[in-house]
Each structure stands twice: as C-alpha cells, then as structure tokens.
Amino acid sequence: MSPAPRSDQSRTKARVGPLASRPGVSPALDVDALLDDPGTHVIVCCGSGGVGKTTTSAALALRAAERGRKVVVLTIDPARRLAQAMGIEKLDNVPRPVPDVDASAGGSLDAMMLDMKRTFDEVVESQATPEKAKAILSNPFYVTLSSSFAGTQEYMAMEKLGQLRQDARQSGRWDLIIVDTPPARSALDFLDAPERLSGFLDGRFIRLLLAPAKGPARLMTAGVGAVTNTMAKIVGAQVLKDLQMFVAAFDTLFGGFRNRAQQTFELLQTRETAFLVVAAPEADALREAAYFVERLDSESMPLAGLVVNRATHTLEGLSAEQAVAAAERLESAGGEVPGVTAGLLRLHADRMLRVTRENRMRGRFRAAHPHVPTVVVPALSTDVHDLDGLRQIGGLLTG
Amino acid sequence: MTEQDEGQRNGDWSRVRLHIVSGKGGTGKSTVAAALALALASRGKHVLLCEVEGRQGIAQLFDVPPLPYEERRIAQGPDDGGDVYALAIDAESAMLEYFSLYYRLGNRTGRALDRFGVIDFATTIAPGLRDVLLTGKLYEAVERNSRNKNARVYDAVVLDAPPTGRIAQFLNVNSEFGDLARVGTVKGQTQRVMGLLQSRRTAVHLVTVLEDMPVQETTDGIDELRKHGLPVGGVVVNMTRPKELDGDARDAALAGDLPREAIEADLRKAGVDVTPDLLEGLLDDARDHAERRALEEEQHRRIEKLDVPTYELTRLADGIDLGSLYELAAELREQGMA
C-alpha cells in the first residue's frame, strides 16, 4: 500500500505545462456565467494565505445570491468587521441568513464560519453510541487532535462541505455552496486532507496499535514487538495505551469518516464543482497558484479559472523613468507647487514599477498555463468590511 | 520585571539566541527572516537561518538550489566576518536524526519503523508530532551538545516560522505533548524545548502590513504568545507605502482640491506630455494614496498601543531580489533590530 502523498513530495513531481510557450493573453474568466450556470453547485476558492480568498468567496456568494441563486458560503476566518456585516460573528457552526441581501431575483444568502472542534464533536456524537462518544470526547488524544493540531481544520472543512451538500440535496435549501479553504501551510493541504485521513486509517501503524486490543498476542511478531517497545521507550507506555484506546474507540467511526471524506473528494471531481484559484500578482502567490492548477489537473478536478486580486492599475502615457526624471527636474528648477507635483510623479513611478513587475509575474504564469481563464481584480484603496464593499468586489470580479 | 525583561521591552535582542519570525500569509515574513539573518551576520555573527514549511523559500530568496537537510552556507561577509548558513528542516529527516543521536538506532531499526509506517504516521498523519520534531531540531541547533559531533555552533538561529495564526500552537506543541506523555524520554525532551522557547533567549517577532486583518492577527498573536508564556519580540511593519505627499497635500487630495492648474503647469514645465487622462489619473492616484495612508496611520496607532519595539520596512516597487535583501538587512540593522 502506498503511503499518503505529502505536499512536499508532490512538489518534486515534474511540472505540467506546454513546454514551449510565449506569454500571450489568457482567456477571460466569465464569473457571472459560472455563477448563473444551474449546473454549478459547489465553488471552492483556494490559494495561499493573504491573497483575499475569504473576501473573494463572500463577494461571489453575495453576487450569486443577488442574481437569484440560493447560496450558502462557508468561511474559515473572516475579518471581524466583515463577519459582523454578514451576521456570523457568533460561532454556532450552522448557516445563518445574511441580513440586507437583495432577494428580488429570488435568491438567498446564508453564511457560516467553520468551528473545527464543534464539527469534529458533532461527527463523533452522531456516529457513536452516547457511551462511546463520551469515552472518545474525553480521551486526551481526541482533545488535542480536535482542538489544536494543524491539519484538523482541513479535514473539518471537507467534512462540513460534505454535510452542507447533503443538506442542500435533501432540503433544497441551497443550490450553490461556496467554500473558502483554510489558510494552510500550502494551498495543497486542503486537497490532501481526505487522502491523509485514508492513509491514517490504512496505515500499518494503526493496524499495529489495534492488534493488541483486537487480536491474540501471537500476532505480536518480533518486528512488531521491536517497534512498539521503541515507541514505548520514547513516548512512554501510558501514551501508547491512551493512543491505543483512542484508536480502538475510534476505529468504527473512522470507517464513516473515510467514506464521507472519499465521497467529498469524488464530489470535487464532478462537473458540479468549480475550483477558483485565488492569487495576488506576486511571485510566491502565483507559484502556489501554479502548483494548485497542476494538481487539480492531475486529480481531474474542474478548474474554472484564476482570480488575481489586488492588481495595481496602470496609467498609460508616462513611464516610471520619465516620471522620476520629471520629478528631479522640478525639484531642482522649482515650479508652482513643486513638492506636490514631484510627489505625484514619484507615486506614479512607484505605481508603474509595480505594474511592470506584476505584468512580468502574470506573464510567466500565462506562459506556463496559457489555458487558464483569468480575471484580474484591481486593488481597492480601502478595506472591505460591508456588503457594499463586497458588491463592489463582485462587480470587479465580473469585469 | 527583571533587567533582562526590561532589555527586551526596549528592543535589546543581544542575548537572544533564537529569533522566531512569524506573520500573516502575504506579509513577507520569509523576506524579513532572511533580512534579519543577514543583519545579524553583518555584526560578525555566525547565523543559521531555518525554514520548516517545506516551501524552499530560503533557496528562492537567495537564488540557490533547493536546500537539503544539511546546513549550507548561503552568505558570507567580507574579511572572515559573519556568515549565514541555511537549513530546511523536514520532520522525517529530523526524526531519523533524532533516533540516531539519542537512541543510536541503526539503519535496521529505521527501516523497520519505516516499514510499519511509523515515520509516515509521525510526520504526516499526526500533525502535532510533526511540530514536536521540527521544534526539537530547532532546539538542537540552538543548544548544540556533544551528541552531534563536529556540528557547527551558531551565535544565533533565525526561524522563518509558521504564520501568526498558528505560531503559538506551533511553539506550544511541546507543552501539549508533554501533557500527553507523562513519562518517557519525550517528556523530558519536550520540557527542555519549552524551557528554551519560554526563556529570554528566544524572541518571537511578528511581521505585519498596515491593514486591518494582519494587524488584528498580530494583536491576537501577541495575546496568544503571552498567554503561553512565549517571549514576544518586535513587530516589523513591512511594505509601508512611499511617503511622497505631506499631510496638507493628502488632505487636499482627499477633499478633491489639489491645485489642478498649478500641477498641470509644473508637469509641462518638467517636460511631461500632459493629457487630460494623465492629469486625471495622477489626481486619482493621489486620492487613493491619501486614503490608504489614512488607513495605514490608523493601523499604525493600533501597533503603537501594543507596547513592543517596532521596525519599519518600506515597500520596494521592484519586488524582492538578492540586492534588495541586503538593503532590508541594512534597514533592520540601522533601526537596531540587529
């Protein structure tokens, strides 16, 4: 059995691209067509941290709702004021209607913020007998696993997405789910979550831990003994015992976990899902975006396109070099308001340098991935923290 | 408050052996970590720069091939002065090294552990253990002892750490693990690691930009670090906007009454081919800039209230290359961070 892939391993795989290509023009991403398509039921926004995933998800959700879709948006960690504006500052792990949404087109918008521990607890409570649930919820391994270990958030985002999809199918309450992915170490962690879970369940180590609880002692071959003895020496026998109890109690539950994680993974491969890769026009963010695009491709997951946030808008007619030269002339020769005018020219030079750099970055991405439909969202001069701000972003997303 | 505490409040990091640099995604923490390592080395120190997230960010910044699990020299000052070594720490290598240093486990046991999926379990599936291994290696690099024969000894270790949202959890993982492991060698090990991380020989610096969310995360991060007894270092305010317009000009820009005709005349005098679109665009830029600066100042006031030493790095329009890293290092040095 092959071990679960690690994100750092998947990075060393061969790059996927056209091999020889010149930077050209990417096809335009038609966001409204995507939102209006009744066949789109799940939109996943992914990308590295700090690129505006949460704002993009919320803006898409609001726009879709006001265009007539029945939408639920699952956010991970929204800015406080944005959460307040959306009415989700209280964590109760269920979707709540967002106030002041224009419902005249027949749509609606619910929003929720993921509470990973609560999601985990609820799964345990719904799957196990009350007695067993109690044993699990109080096991020290469970407490640490569910509340503070990295990686749990990705599992739980997947779990919640699965729950919402099932709820949507059964109740008809929503016809579009928009998911914001956790601020992971790398954008790929989200996709790896189910497989890591499966890897955990199928791992020989887990089977090994279960063996003493399940089977006769003769199963303990010499090799097994060496390994468990080593582990006991390192972490202490009590820990091993706690872990064994935890794994044994969890064993039946894991099956259900895995099935649902697998189903969610498969859902993400169907045409009803669309992935939007979100990036900023910077080297790191676009590199992560490229890895993600390649990964989606290799997993046969439907990529809708790339959203490049916070782009500097250009102003034609004066290059950075010309602007700096003009500012220097003014500063030495004087003028009517030389300080102000030179300041404007230097700001312009700064802007044009950034535009040039951003275009170079995007050009590289395009050369490697010419077929990825792209929309570029210009930077706003203020932070987005209310529905009007989200509407403005929604407008910019659709050109 | 002891004298040493007082020193750290005032931004005297001379006794710090482990600089941990964290920040919200997109704020430039890797760049700041690299610049800090260079700044320390420029004072003649031997510095180790580490990363733990498998991104190969250091190699990209310094434009060198991907780093293995081995300390490699990536920068050296003139005249046999300070230098920077780099190490990309990965959990799997750290685990095997730990076994060989502490248990003298040979290849045979290593293979057995691998065969039973123990290494895979520890490094990928049980994510908490992963952090124990990563911080354990960090501890080893700071507190070199006789077990690791012929290893280099550093004056300072700089870590490009996980993001602010996860930093307290990452650093505190040893105390949580210590709680789980009541006995065993891991217990003692985690206590020693926590001893270093909670001491004044460690400083956790947070990188932010002047926007609402990152500043909020910085504030929350500092609370969280203090709650766990982890020593808060400085705040590095990164990528601040150029300060080309004075307060009056910005007020005028916000009110929409910059002297249009005078500016137009100046531009012509300076030889600029002024079109109505260009003039309009420049005035719009000025307003956007003034709006952003007003927001930045509001965020700056929030940072001042945090009562920690603050450093500031201006945004470089050209982006970051090796040359600009040296420039940022000089900035940090001049501002007294190193």
Interface residues (C-beta under 8 A of the other chain):
Chain A: P3 A4 R6 S7 D8 R11 S48 G49 G50 V51 D77 A79 R80 R81 P140 F141 T144 L145 S148 F149 A150 G151 T152 P183 R185 S186 R196 G199 F200 G203 R204 F205 I206 L208 G223 V224 A226 V227 T230 M231 A232 K233 I234 V235 G236 A237 Q238 V239 D242 A280 E282 A283 D284 A285 L315 E316 G317 L318 A320 Q322 A323 A325 A326 A327 R329 L330 A333 G335 E336 V337 P338 G339 V340 T341 A342 G343 L344 L345 R346 L347 H348 A349 D350 R351 L353 R354 R357 S381 T382 D383 H385
Chain B: K24 G25 G26 T27 S30 E53 G54 R55 G57 Q60 D90 Y103 L105 T109 A112 L113 R115 F116 G117 V118 D120 F121 T123 T124 I125 A126 P127 G128 R130 D131 P162 P163 G165 R166 Q169 F170 V173 E176 D179 L180 A181 R182 V183 G184 T185 V186 K187 E211 D212 M213 P214 Q216 P242 E244 L245 D246 A249 A252 L258 P259 A262 I263 A265 D266 L267 K269 A270 G271 V272 D273 T275 D277 L278 G281 L282 L283 D285 A286 R287 D288 H289 E291 R292 L295 A317 D318 G319
